[in-house]
């Protein structure tokens, strides 16, 4: 889940900043960026599924109209 990874990354990044631990800060930044990318990918997949469902609905409407002729 992207949003969880993003949150964990933000926490690590902040902890690294507070403790002057650049390694932890960089790890947190990378984890945050991965979470953002995962979240964006999830959003794109959801959008694609919605378009797919809409296309299927239109296909069924077309088949019904053709069989009614």
Helices and strands as residue ranges (DSSP letters): H 2-18, H 22-67
